[in-house]
């Protein structure tokens, strides 16, 4: 395990007086060594001007969040650590003890985020959520009688409608992949087909291991550990299975040592054989999307495409929710709002003609659907 700069003695002394605080330095070393993205984020946080008491509680909370709560260090852990660390530095600069913060300070902090930091409402909402989580954890561990941030209200934010890939965009993307170097072509085609056929989150894709798959000749199942350490099985078939077989065969023949567990590994000279990071997958999609001349793209868009295609093929919403790993079915409904099936649900024109006293002289909708002629809709 890589050694890391120890916490300042004042922070360690503070931890010794906190519940389970003595174990934090050891847990911190484990977390910093386990994820490069989390490590980089927390290195920046530790360089901030935080009082020892603030940094001690921040680390104790992050250990709870990532180890006991099973939140991902590279995403939730890094984001929450940066967000709450910045707040703790800000409130110390205001001359206020974070353990005695009031609604007045929270309101000033939100105005600071909006005016000085120019943070948009969606990002400010996420920061409010992180801060409320931190203060609720303090209450739950007996460090405070109440959640001081319980009345902290996030700014309203109009949710953006989800976006999916069209068939034409996907065809262009796979054409671009087919023009890559042979080995990269095999690996990247497999990764993108898995995204399309399983609807995995980007964190789930980057964490895939060989033991997560049950692979047959024509079908396979991947066991996914999603948010909150919840597991689900996602079956898939067709070209994605063929691409997985092809990539795993090539992976076995790589002329360098590879990570024994990771499904997707780096082919770059300096990092050859290492498991691909979350950021590497983002770069992979961006590289091929630019080559395909797509105007915009994203890993999450495959997830929306997966859900809408299932819905268009007749799957019920509850089954889609289970495959997606959504806790709330309302989240699934938002994904399906852009499906073709949802867009075809409309009131018959005959209803309007009836109240107007006119006749419908156009081609019936069922006929246009059958012929694919929807140009006038």
N, C-alpha and C positions, 0 to 999 in steps of 0.2 A: 504494500500500500504506500502511495506517495506521501512523504511527510509534508506537513503544512506549517506555516508560521503559527505558533500557539496564540491563543487569545491573551490579551493583556491581563496582568495579574489582578487588577482591580475588577475586571469582568469575571474572572474565575472565582474571586472571593465572593462576589455577589451571587454567582450561581450556587455556591456552596450553601447559601442560606435559603435557596428556593427548593420547592418540592421536586425531587429527581434531578436537581440541577448539577450534582456532582458528575453525572454520566454524560452531560452535554459535550464537553471537550472531545471525548471519545466518539460520540455519535456525529459530532461536527466533522471530525477527520474522515469518518466513513462516508458521509454525504458529499464532502468536497472531492473525495477520490472517486466516487461513483459516477459523477456526471460533470462533464467539462462545462456545460452551459450554466448549471447551477453554481459551480465553483467560481466561474468568471463573474457572475452577477453578485455573489456574496463577497467576493474580494473587493468589489467597488463599494458595496455597502459598508464593509468594515473600515474603509478609508474615510467614511463620513465622520463628522464631528458629533458622535453620539455619546451621551453619558453612559458610564459603565452599566447602570441599572437598566437602561433602555436596550443596549446591545445584548445584555444577558437574557432579558425576557424575550427579545426578538428571536434569539437562537433557540431558546427553550420551546417557543411556539412553533418554529419551523421544524424542529425535530418531531414534535407532535403531529404536525401537518403532513410531513412526508413519510415518516416511519409508521406511526400509529394510524394516521388517516389515509395512508397509501396514495397521497397526491403525488403527481409526477414532479420530480425536482427540476427537470429541464423546462417545464412550462409553469404550472401553478406555483411551485416552490420559488423559482427564480422571479416570477412576476410579483408574487405577494411579498417576497423579501425586499425587492427594490422599492415597492410602493410604500410599505409600512416603514422601511428604513428611512425613506425620504421624509415621511411625515414626522418621524421621531426626531430627525435632525431639524426640521422646520419648527416644531413646537419648542424644542430646546432653545433655538435661536430667538423665539418670542419670549423667552424667560419664564416658560410655564412647564411644570412637571407633568409629563405625559400621564402620570397616574392620577392627576387631578384635573384633567381636561374637561371642559364644559361645552355645551352646544355653541356658545359664543366662539370658542377657539375652532371648533369644527366648521362653523360657517365661514370664519375668516380663512381657514385652510382651503375650503372649496373655492372661495373667490380668488385666492392666490393661484390655485391650479388653473382657473379659467382666464384670469387677466395677465398674470405674470408668466405662467408656463404655457399659456395658450392651448391647454388641453381641451379636446372636443368632448361633448356630453357623453358619448359612448365610453371613452377612456376614463372619464371622471366617475362614471357609474361603477366601473370595475374597481377603481381605487377605493371608492366608498365601501364596496362589498368586502374588499380585503381588510379594511380598517375595522369594520363591524365584526368580522370574523376574529380578528386579533383581540378586540376588547371583550367579545363574548367568551373567548377561550380564557382570558384573565378571570372573568367571573366564575366560569366552570371549575377553575383550579383553586378557587378561594383566594386569589390575589386581589380581588375587589368584590365588594358586596353586590354591585350591579354592573350591567354592561353600560359603560359611560357613553358608548356610541349607539345605543339602542334607538335613539330618536334622530339619528343622523339620516337625513333624507337625500337620496341620490337625485341628480337632475333628470328630468324627463328626457327620454331619447327615443326618437322615432326609429323603430327597428327597420333595417333595410331588408327588402324582399330577397330571399335566397336566389342564387343563380345556378343554373345547370349548364352542362355542355350540350350543344346540339350534335346531331350525327355528323354534320359536315365538319364541325370543329374537331371532333374525335378522330375522324378519318384523316384530317390534316395533321393532327398530332402523331398518329401512328405512322404516317408517311415520313414525318420528320425523324422519328425514332429509327425507322428502317434505313436511314442514311447515315446513322452514327457508326462508329467503329464496331466491328463484328461482336466483340465480347460485351461492350457496353450496350449494344443493341439488344442482345439477349437478356441481360440483366434488367435494363430499363423497361423493355417491353413487358417482362414478367411483373415488375413492380406496378406499372400503370394498369395492366389488366387486372391485377389483384385489387387495386383501388376501385376499379370500375365494377368488378364482379362481387365485391364484398362490402363496399361502403365503409371501409376502415377509417378511423380518425388518423391524422398524421402521426400522432404519438403512438398509436397502436401499430401502425406500419413500421415505424422505426424500431419498435421493441420486439418485432417478430423473431422467434427462435425456431429451430428445426423441430423441436419437440411439440410445437403448437399445432402441427399439421398431421392429419390422417389422410393419406393420399392414395387414391385408387387409380385405375387406368383412365377413367372418364370423369370421375367426380372426386371431390375432396371436401374436407371440413377443416376450418381453422378455428382454434379456440383462442378467443381474444380476452385479454384482461383490460377492461375499460376503466372509466372514471369510478373512483371509489372502490377500486380493486374488485369490481363486479365482473364475473366471467360470463361469456356467452359463446355459443357455437354458431358459426356462420358457414353453411354449405355453399359450394359453388361448383360449376361444371364448365365444359367447353374449352375454348382456347386458353382460358386462364390456367386450367389444369395442365394442358400441353406445354404452355410457356413455363410453368413451374418445374415440370419434369426436365425440360431442356436446360433451364438455368441451373438446377441442382446438379445435373450431369456435368455442366461446364465448371461449376464451382468446385467439384471434386477434382478436376484436372488442372486447377490453377497452379502456376509454377512457383507459388510462394505460400508461406504459412497463413492460415486464415483463422479468424475467430471461430472456435468450434461450435458455438451455439447460434450465432447470427445467421439469418437467412441471406441478407443482402450485405455484401462487403465492398470496401473501396477497391478500385482498380488503379487508383492514382499511385505513382511511383513512391511518394513519400509516406503514404498511409496504407499501402497495399495490404489487404487482408483484414483490416480493422472494420468493425461493424459500422455501417453508415449511420451518421447522426441525423437527427431531425432536420437540421439545416441542410444537410447533404441532399435529402429528398426534395426539399423546397428548391434547391438549386437545380436538381435534375429536371423537375417539371418546368421551371422557368427557362432552362436551356432549350428544351425541345419545343416549348410553346413559342419562344421567340423565333426559332427556326421554322415553325409552322405559320408564322406571321399572325398569331392570335393576338387580338387587341388586349385581352385580359385573361387571367387564368388563376388557378389556385388548387391546392390539394383538396380543400374542403368542398370544392365544386363537384368532385367525383362522388362525394357522399350524397349530395343533393341529387345528382344524376341517378345514382343507385336507387334511392328511395322513390323517385318519380317514375323510373322505368318499371319497378316492381308494381307500383300502383296502377300504371297504365296497362300492365299485363294482367290485372285483376286481383292482386294480393290485397287482403284486408288490412286496415290501418294497424290493428293490434299486432299482427304478424310482422309488419314492417317495423313497428316500434321495438319489438323484441330483437329483431335482427340488427337494428341500429344501435341498440343499447341505450335508448332514451328512457329517462326516468318518467317524464311526463309525456302523455300522448299529444298534448298541445304542441310540444316541440315538433313532433312528427307531422302534425297537421300543417305547421308553417312551411315545412319542406315540400309538402304535397301541393301547396297553393299554385306552384308553377308547372304542374304536370299537365300533359295534354288532356287527360281524362277530366281534370277539374275545369280546364278552359272550354271543354266542349259542353259542359253543363250550362244550359241557357234556356230561357223561356221561349216557347214556340212563338214564331211570328204570327201564327194563326190567332193567338190570344189577342194580339194588338189589332189585327184586322177585324176581329169580331166586334170590339168596342168602337172601332172607327167606321164600321159599316162598309168596309172595302173587302176586296178579294185578294188572296195571295196568288199572284201570277208567276212567282219565281219558281225555280227548281226546288223541290223539297229538300230539306236538310239531309234526310237519310240518303237521298240519291247522291248529293254532293260528297257526303262522307264516304260512300261506297266507291266513288270515282276519284276521291282525293282532291276534288276541286273545291277548295275553301278560300279562293282568292277574294271573294266579295264579302267575307265575314270579317 
